[in-house]
Amino acid sequence: MQFELLTLALPTHWLTAVAYGDTSGMDDTETGVFSRWLDDTTREFGEYHIAEVSDDPYFARYHDAAEYGVLACDCVDVMLAVPIMAEA
């Protein structure tokens, strides 16, 4: 299987959930928002693996969780390895 790299700006407070599926530090609303993002990401790519996480957090108004209602927050760039889907 071949993978392509996709870099997303994600909220720093999502890192534990993205990496380990642990949402215990989130309230019910945050968990619901993260679950929607995870469902959409899984639907689009099938699976993902974290390839790299930047060491430099930054404050961002526009990031890849904004469409889910996440307001401006500290973010990090997370590089995901996603499978390349074969064309039929």
N, C-alpha and C positions, 0 to 999 in steps of 0.2 A: 504494500500500500504506500502511496506517495502522499506527502503532506505539503501544504503551502503555509506560509507564515502570515498571520493577520495580527496587526498591532491595534489594540483598543485602549482608550483612556478610560479607566474604570476607577470608581471611588475606592479610596484606600480602605474604608471600613467594610468593603466587600471581599477583600483578599482572602480571609479565612474561609469564607463561603465558596469562593471560586476555586480555591486550591483543594479544600478538604470537604466541602459540602456541609460545613459546620455553621449553622445560622443561630447558634445559641446566644450570640451577642447582639442579635437584632430583635427589635420589637415585632409585633404581628404585622404591622404595615410594611416595615422594611423587608420582612421575610416574604410577604406577598409580592412586592415589587421585584425582589431578587428572583423569586420563583418564576415570574413572568419572563424576565430576561433569560433565565436558564432554559426555560421551555422553548423560547424563540431561537436561542442559540443552538440548542440541541436539534430542533426541527430543521434549521437551516444547514447545519454542518454534520449532523449525526453524532459527532463526538468532538472533543477537543482535548488537547494536552497543553499544559503550560510549558512554554519553551524558555521564557525569560520574563523577569519582572524588573523594571528599572529601579535603581536605588534612589532616585531623586523625585520625591513627591512634589506636586505643584498644585496651586489653587486654580480651578478651571470652572468657568461658567458653562461652557459647551463641552460636553464629553459624551461617551457612548452609552451612558445610562440616563441621559437627559430625557430621551423620548419616553421613559418609564416614569417620569415625574420626579426624578432625583434632582434636587436643586444644586446650585454651585457648591463645590466641596473640594477637599484635597483629593487628588487623583494620582495614579501612577500609570505608566504605560505597561501593559501586559501583552506579551507576544504569545499568541496561541498558535499551536500547530493544528491545523484542521485538514482532514483528508480531502484529497482532490477526487471529486466524483467523476467516474468514467462516463463519457458520453455514450448513449446507446445508439 
